[in-house]
Structure formats: structure tokens, C-alpha cells
């Protein structure tokens, strides 16, 4: 029986993404980018483009956050 909750196959291609993002201490948007890039299309090949669009959205969130931080500093 495949484990659907703990370490499902699409989460464990080498290293679990959450372990990688935690080891780099990535914030939520950056961790989400890594997650969607790494898992894109693996769970469901029909959603690969959607997964990459989600990664792109989180990149945009992070860029806007950084711009806000820079604006406050200036």
C-alpha cells in the first residue's frame, strides 16, 4: 500500500522538499516556489503548467515583499 500522507512518492524524489526548504530556512513564498518547481507535474502530469504558474505567483509575491522592505528602508 502506498503511503498517501507521510512521504508519498511524489514528495520523496531524492530528498523531501520540506527538508530542503527547512535546511535553507526559506520563508513561505520561497519554499513554495521550490515545492512547485520540484513537484511540478509529478503528482499529475496534466497540472504541470498550473504548478509552474503557482511557482511564478509565489516569485511575484516575494518580489513585492522585497520591494516593500526596500521602500521602508529608503
N, CA, C and O atoms as a Tinker XYZ file with bonds, in Angstrom:
   296  protein
     1  N      0.835000   -1.180000    0.000000    73     2
     2  CA     0.000000    0.000000    0.000000    64     1     3
     3  C      0.883000    1.248000    0.000000    63     2     4     5
     4  O      1.816000    1.357000    0.797000    81     3
     5  N      0.586000    2.178000   -0.890000    73     3     6
     6  CA     1.339000    3.422000   -0.931000    64     5     7
     7  C      0.884000    4.337000    0.196000    63     6     8     9
     8  O     -0.301000    4.401000    0.524000    81     7
     9  N      1.824000    5.027000    0.768000    73     7    10
    10  CA     1.538000    5.964000    1.854000    64     9    11
    11  C      1.128000    7.297000    1.247000    63    10    12    13
    12  O      1.922000    7.933000    0.555000    81    11
    13  N     -0.101000    7.725000    1.499000    73    11    14
    14  CA    -0.626000    8.950000    0.904000    64    13    15
    15  C     -0.378000   10.194000    1.756000    63    14    16    17
    16  O     -0.456000   11.314000    1.249000    81    15
    17  N     -0.080000   10.011000    3.042000    73    15    18
    18  CA     0.081000   11.160000    3.928000    64    17    19
    19  C      1.548000   11.401000    4.269000    63    18    20    21
    20  O      2.044000   12.515000    4.100000    81    19
    21  N      2.238000   10.387000    4.740000    73    19    22
    22  CA     3.628000   10.520000    5.148000    64    21    23
    23  C      4.542000   10.018000    4.042000    63    22    24    25
    24  O      4.561000    8.829000    3.722000    81    23
    25  N      5.289000   10.932000    3.470000    73    23    26
    26  CA     6.279000   10.595000    2.441000    64    25    27
    27  C      5.692000    9.911000    1.207000    63    26    28    29
    28  O      6.179000    8.854000    0.806000    81    27
    29  N      4.657000   10.490000    0.598000    73    27    30
    30  CA     4.165000    9.896000   -0.644000    64    29    31
    31  C      5.235000    9.998000   -1.730000    63    30    32    33
    32  O      6.142000   10.827000   -1.644000    81    31
    33  N      5.124000    9.169000   -2.726000    73    31    34
    34  CA     6.157000    9.059000   -3.759000    64    33    35
    35  C      6.493000   10.404000   -4.404000    63    34    36    37
    36  O      7.664000   10.703000   -4.638000    81    35
    37  N      5.467000   11.223000   -4.697000    73    35    38
    38  CA     5.737000   12.493000   -5.371000    64    37    39
    39  C      6.397000   13.521000   -4.456000    63    38    40    41
    40  O      6.764000   14.601000   -4.918000    81    39
    41  N      6.555000   13.211000   -3.171000    73    39    42
    42  CA     7.257000   14.092000   -2.242000    64    41    43
    43  C      8.706000   13.662000   -2.043000    63    42    44    45
    44  O      9.513000   14.449000   -1.548000    81    43
    45  N      9.050000   12.454000   -2.409000    73    43    46
    46  CA    10.337000   11.892000   -1.988000    64    45    47
    47  C     11.237000   11.476000   -3.145000    63    46    48    49
    48  O     11.845000   10.408000   -3.091000    81    47
    49  N     11.333000   12.265000   -4.153000    73    47    50
    50  CA    12.285000   12.002000   -5.239000    64    49    51
    51  C     13.655000   12.480000   -4.769000    63    50    52    53
    52  O     14.049000   13.609000   -5.064000    81    51
    53  N     14.369000   11.654000   -4.058000    73    51    54
    54  CA    15.670000   12.033000   -3.516000    64    53    55
    55  C     15.531000   12.538000   -2.091000    63    54    56    57
    56  O     15.653000   11.766000   -1.140000    81    55
    57  N     15.276000   13.829000   -1.940000    73    55    58
    58  CA    15.083000   14.429000   -0.624000    64    57    59
    59  C     13.703000   15.075000   -0.600000    63    58    60    61
    60  O     13.252000   15.627000   -1.603000    81    59
    61  N     13.038000   15.004000    0.544000    73    59    62
    62  CA    11.743000   15.662000    0.646000    64    61    63
    63  C     11.952000   17.165000    0.557000    63    62    64    65
    64  O     12.857000   17.715000    1.183000    81    63
    65  N     11.114000   17.817000   -0.219000    73    63    66
    66  CA    11.251000   19.250000   -0.440000    64    65    67
    67  C     11.213000   20.016000    0.877000    63    66    68    69
    68  O     11.966000   20.973000    1.059000    81    67
    69  N     10.351000   19.609000    1.788000    73    67    70
    70  CA    10.247000   20.326000    3.063000    64    69    71
    71  C     11.563000   20.261000    3.839000    63    70    72    73
    72  O     11.924000   21.225000    4.514000    81    71
    73  N     12.273000   19.156000    3.752000    73    71    74
    74  CA    13.572000   19.059000    4.432000    64    73    75
    75  C     14.570000   20.015000    3.786000    63    74    76    77
    76  O     15.359000   20.655000    4.481000    81    75
    77  N     14.536000   20.111000    2.476000    73    75    78
    78  CA    15.426000   21.027000    1.767000    64    77    79
    79  C     15.108000   22.475000    2.126000    63    78    80    81
    80  O     16.009000   23.236000    2.478000    81    79
    81  N     13.833000   22.863000    2.040000    73    79    82
    82  CA    13.466000   24.255000    2.317000    64    81    83
    83  C     13.737000   24.624000    3.772000    63    82    84    85
    84  O     14.146000   25.748000    4.063000    81    83
    85  N     13.513000   23.690000    4.675000    73    83    86
    86  CA    13.818000   23.952000    6.089000    64    85    87
    87  C     15.316000   24.097000    6.318000    63    86    88    89
    88  O     15.747000   24.947000    7.097000    81    87
    89  N     16.108000   23.272000    5.645000    73    87    90
    90  CA    17.560000   23.339000    5.842000    64    89    91
    91  C     18.128000   24.668000    5.348000    63    90    92    93
    92  O     19.158000   25.123000    5.844000    81    91
    93  N     17.477000   25.279000    4.392000    73    91    94
    94  CA    17.895000   26.594000    3.884000    64    93    95
    95  C     17.146000   27.725000    4.576000    63    94    96    97
    96  O     17.368000   28.896000    4.269000    81    95
    97  N     16.264000   27.383000    5.507000    73    95    98
    98  CA    15.490000   28.365000    6.254000    64    97    99
    99  C     14.741000   29.326000    5.322000    63    98   100   101
   100  O     14.745000   30.540000    5.527000    81    99
   101  N     14.096000   28.756000    4.292000    73    99   102
   102  CA    13.368000   29.578000    3.323000    64   101   103
   103  C     12.028000   30.014000    3.894000    63   102   104   105
   104  O     11.364000   29.253000    4.598000    81   103
   105  N     11.634000   31.247000    3.583000    73   103   106
   106  CA    10.316000   31.705000    4.005000    64   105   107
   107  C      9.247000   30.999000    3.163000    63   106   108   109
   108  O      9.571000   30.243000    2.247000    81   107
   109  N      7.987000   31.249000    3.476000    73   107   110
   110  CA     6.899000   30.522000    2.810000    64   109   111
   111  C      6.889000   30.710000    1.291000    63   110   112   113
   112  O      6.813000   29.719000    0.565000    81   111
   113  N      6.965000   31.957000    0.781000    73   111   114
   114  CA     6.940000   32.099000   -0.683000    64   113   115
   115  C      8.090000   31.383000   -1.380000    63   114   116   117
   116  O      7.884000   30.711000   -2.390000    81   115
   117  N      9.293000   31.524000   -0.847000    73   115   118
   118  CA    10.444000   30.873000   -1.486000    64   117   119
   119  C     10.354000   29.355000   -1.384000    63   118   120   121
   120  O     10.687000   28.646000   -2.334000    81   119
   121  N      9.910000   28.862000   -0.253000    73   119   122
   122  CA     9.720000   27.421000   -0.103000    64   121   123
   123  C      8.667000   26.892000   -1.054000    63   122   124   125
   124  O      8.800000   25.795000   -1.598000    81   123
   125  N      7.619000   27.678000   -1.251000    73   123   126
   126  CA     6.552000   27.269000   -2.170000    64   125   127
   127  C      7.050000   27.219000   -3.610000    63   126   128   129
   128  O      6.662000   26.337000   -4.376000    81   127
   129  N      7.912000   28.168000   -3.979000    73   127   130
   130  CA     8.499000   28.151000   -5.323000    64   129   131
   131  C      9.261000   26.850000   -5.534000    63   130   132   133
   132  O      9.079000   26.169000   -6.544000    81   131
   133  N     10.109000   26.515000   -4.580000    73   131   134
   134  CA    10.897000   25.286000   -4.682000    64   133   135
   135  C      9.969000   24.078000   -4.773000    63   134   136   137
   136  O     10.184000   23.179000   -5.586000    81   135
   137  N      8.944000   24.066000   -3.939000    73   135   138
   138  CA     7.998000   22.946000   -3.923000    64   137   139
   139  C      7.322000   22.773000   -5.279000    63   138   140   141
   140  O      7.297000   21.670000   -5.825000    81   139
   141  N      6.779000   23.850000   -5.818000    73   139   142
   142  CA     6.054000   23.732000   -7.085000    64   141   143
   143  C      6.974000   23.415000   -8.252000    63   142   144   145
   144  O      6.571000   22.714000   -9.180000    81   143
   145  N      8.195000   23.915000   -8.222000    73   143   146
   146  CA     9.162000   23.589000   -9.282000    64   145   147
   147  C      9.549000   22.110000   -9.204000    63   146   148   149
   148  O      9.556000   21.410000  -10.216000    81   147
   149  N      9.868000   21.647000   -8.003000    73   147   150
   150  CA    10.329000   20.261000   -7.837000    64   149   151
   151  C      9.230000   19.240000   -8.104000    63   150   152   153
   152  O      9.484000   18.190000   -8.694000    81   151
   153  N      8.033000   19.540000   -7.677000    73   151   154
   154  CA     6.944000   18.568000   -7.799000    64   153   155
   155  C      6.096000   18.775000   -9.045000    63   154   156   157
   156  O      5.198000   17.980000   -9.322000    81   155
   157  N      6.369000   19.826000   -9.794000    73   155   158
   158  CA     5.547000   20.159000  -10.954000    64   157   159
   159  C      5.352000   18.989000  -11.901000    63   158   160   161
   160  O      6.309000   18.449000  -12.455000    81   159
   161  N      4.105000   18.611000  -12.075000    73   159   162
   162  CA     3.757000   17.549000  -12.998000    64   161   163
   163  C      4.016000   16.139000  -12.514000    63   162   164   165
   164  O      3.654000   15.184000  -13.202000    81   163
   165  N      4.631000   15.975000  -11.356000    73   163   166
   166  CA     4.932000   14.620000  -10.875000    64   165   167
   167  C      3.679000   13.941000  -10.338000    63   166   168   169
   168  O      3.399000   12.791000  -10.675000    81   167
   169  N      2.929000   14.651000   -9.505000    73   167   170
   170  CA     1.708000   14.071000   -8.944000    64   169   171
   171  C      0.674000   13.866000  -10.048000    63   170   172   173
   172  O      0.012000   12.831000  -10.114000    81   171
   173  N      0.550000   14.873000  -10.913000    73   171   174
   174  CA    -0.408000   14.801000  -12.017000    64   173   175
   175  C      0.187000   15.527000  -13.218000    63   174   176   177
   176  O      0.248000   16.757000  -13.221000    81   175
   177  N      0.626000   14.794000  -14.235000    73   175   178
   178  CA     1.233000   15.426000  -15.408000    64   177   179
   179  C      0.331000   16.468000  -16.077000    63   178   180   181
   180  O      0.821000   17.367000  -16.761000    81   179
   181  N     -0.956000   16.350000  -15.884000    73   179   182
   182  CA    -1.876000   17.303000  -16.502000    64   181   183
   183  C     -1.874000   18.669000  -15.819000    63   182   184   185
   184  O     -2.413000   19.633000  -16.363000    81   183
   185  N     -1.273000   18.761000  -14.631000    73   183   186
   186  CA    -1.240000   20.038000  -13.909000    64   185   187
   187  C      0.147000   20.673000  -13.893000    63   186   188   189
   188  O      0.395000   21.592000  -13.112000    81   187
   189  N      1.047000   20.199000  -14.737000    73   187   190
   190  CA     2.416000   20.725000  -14.707000    64   189   191
   191  C      2.464000   22.225000  -14.967000    63   190   192   193
   192  O      3.160000   22.950000  -14.256000    81   191
   193  N      1.739000   22.699000  -15.968000    73   191   194
   194  CA     1.728000   24.135000  -16.263000    64   193   195
   195  C      1.133000   24.903000  -15.091000    63   194   196   197
   196  O      1.647000   25.955000  -14.710000    81   195
   197  N      0.065000   24.388000  -14.525000    73   195   198
   198  CA    -0.548000   25.043000  -13.355000    64   197   199
   199  C      0.444000   25.117000  -12.198000    63   198   200   201
   200  O      0.529000   26.142000  -11.522000    81   199
   201  N      1.190000   24.046000  -11.965000    73   199   202
   202  CA     2.189000   24.041000  -10.890000    64   201   203
   203  C      3.252000   25.116000  -11.129000    63   202   204   205
   204  O      3.650000   25.814000  -10.196000    81   203
   205  N      3.705000   25.247000  -12.364000    73   203   206
   206  CA     4.710000   26.256000  -12.680000    64   205   207
   207  C      4.142000   27.670000  -12.569000    63   206   208   209
   208  O      4.850000   28.597000  -12.176000    81   207
   209  N      2.869000   27.834000  -12.913000    73   207   210
   210  CA     2.221000   29.138000  -12.740000    64   209   211
   211  C      2.117000   29.506000  -11.258000    63   210   212   213
   212  O      2.250000   30.674000  -10.893000    81   211
   213  N      1.881000   28.506000  -10.411000    73   211   214
   214  CA     1.851000   28.749000   -8.970000    64   213   215
   215  C      3.229000   29.192000   -8.490000    63   214   216   217
   216  O      3.339000   30.121000   -7.691000    81   215
   217  N      4.285000   28.530000   -8.974000    73   215   218
   218  CA     5.648000   28.925000   -8.600000    64   217   219
   219  C      5.902000   30.369000   -9.009000    63   218   220   221
   220  O      6.476000   31.146000   -8.246000    81   219
   221  N      5.481000   30.721000  -10.198000    73   219   222
   222  CA     5.652000   32.085000  -10.698000    64   221   223
   223  C      4.914000   33.090000   -9.810000    63   222   224   225
   224  O      5.426000   34.176000   -9.537000    81   223
   225  N      3.727000   32.729000   -9.368000    73   223   226
   226  CA     2.948000   33.614000   -8.496000    64   225   227
   227  C      3.678000   33.850000   -7.176000    63   226   228   229
   228  O      3.712000   34.977000   -6.683000    81   227
   229  N      4.262000   32.801000   -6.602000    73   227   230
   230  CA     5.000000   32.955000   -5.353000    64   229   231
   231  C      6.283000   33.769000   -5.548000    63   230   232   233
   232  O      6.704000   34.478000   -4.634000    81   231
   233  N      6.903000   33.677000   -6.720000    73   231   234
   234  CA     8.044000   34.538000   -7.014000    64   233   235
   235  C      7.590000   35.993000   -7.013000    63   234   236   237
   236  O      8.263000   36.860000   -6.456000    81   235
   237  N      6.452000   36.254000   -7.637000    73   235   238
   238  CA     5.909000   37.621000   -7.657000    64   237   239
   239  C      5.601000   38.119000   -6.246000    63   238   240   241
   240  O      5.867000   39.279000   -5.930000    81   239
   241  N      5.044000   37.256000   -5.397000    73   239   242
   242  CA     4.779000   37.633000   -4.001000    64   241   243
   243  C      6.078000   38.044000   -3.304000    63   242   244   245
   244  O      6.126000   39.050000   -2.596000    81   243
   245  N      7.118000   37.254000   -3.513000    73   243   246
   246  CA     8.394000   37.523000   -2.844000    64   245   247
   247  C      9.025000   38.800000   -3.373000    63   246   248   249
   248  O      9.582000   39.575000   -2.595000    81   247
   249  N      8.952000   39.036000   -4.665000    73   247   250
   250  CA     9.486000   40.272000   -5.241000    64   249   251
   251  C      8.770000   41.483000   -4.655000    63   250   252   253
   252  O      9.413000   42.469000   -4.294000    81   251
   253  N      7.452000   41.416000   -4.558000    73   251   254
   254  CA     6.691000   42.529000   -3.984000    64   253   255
   255  C      7.031000   42.747000   -2.514000    63   254   256   257
   256  O      7.107000   43.886000   -2.053000    81   255
   257  N      7.236000   41.661000   -1.780000    73   255   258
   258  CA     7.622000   41.782000   -0.373000    64   257   259
   259  C      8.960000   42.488000   -0.252000    63   258   260   261
   260  O      9.125000   43.380000    0.580000    81   259
   261  N      9.916000   42.087000   -1.083000    73   259   262
   262  CA    11.242000   42.695000   -1.040000    64   261   263
   263  C     11.209000   44.171000   -1.447000    63   262   264   265
   264  O     11.921000   44.994000   -0.873000    81   263
   265  N     10.388000   44.495000   -2.427000    73   263   266
   266  CA    10.236000   45.902000   -2.823000    64   265   267
   267  C      9.676000   46.728000   -1.661000    63   266   268   269
   268  O     10.109000   47.858000   -1.436000    81   267
   269  N      8.723000   46.169000   -0.933000    73   267   270
   270  CA     8.145000   46.871000    0.217000    64   269   271
   271  C      9.202000   47.104000    1.300000    63   270   272   273
   272  O      9.273000   48.183000    1.889000    81   271
   273  N     10.011000   46.092000    1.551000    73   271   274
   274  CA    11.064000   46.210000    2.550000    64   273   275
   275  C     12.066000   47.290000    2.127000    63   274   276   277
   276  O     12.486000   48.109000    2.945000    81   275
   277  N     12.439000   47.286000    0.870000    73   275   278
   278  CA    13.375000   48.304000    0.374000    64   277   279
   279  C     12.787000   49.702000    0.467000    63   278   280   281
   280  O     13.496000   50.650000    0.805000    81   279
   281  N     11.502000   49.842000    0.171000    73   279   282
   282  CA    10.844000   51.143000    0.244000    64   281   283
   283  C     10.837000   51.679000    1.665000    63   282   284   285
   284  O     11.009000   52.878000    1.885000    81   283
   285  N     10.638000   50.793000    2.623000    73   283   286
   286  CA    10.643000   51.200000    4.036000    64   285   287
   287  C     12.043000   51.656000    4.449000    63   286   288   289
   288  O     12.189000   52.622000    5.197000    81   287
   289  N     13.069000   50.958000    3.961000    73   287   290
   290  CA    14.447000   51.285000    4.323000    64   289   291
   291  C     14.904000   52.616000    3.711000    63   290   292   293
   292  O     15.757000   53.309000    4.263000    81   291
   293  N     14.323000   52.949000    2.574000    73   291   294
   294  CA    14.743000   54.187000    1.881000    64   293   295
   295  C     13.912000   55.293000    2.360000    63   294   296
   296  O     14.082000   56.429000    1.919000    81   295
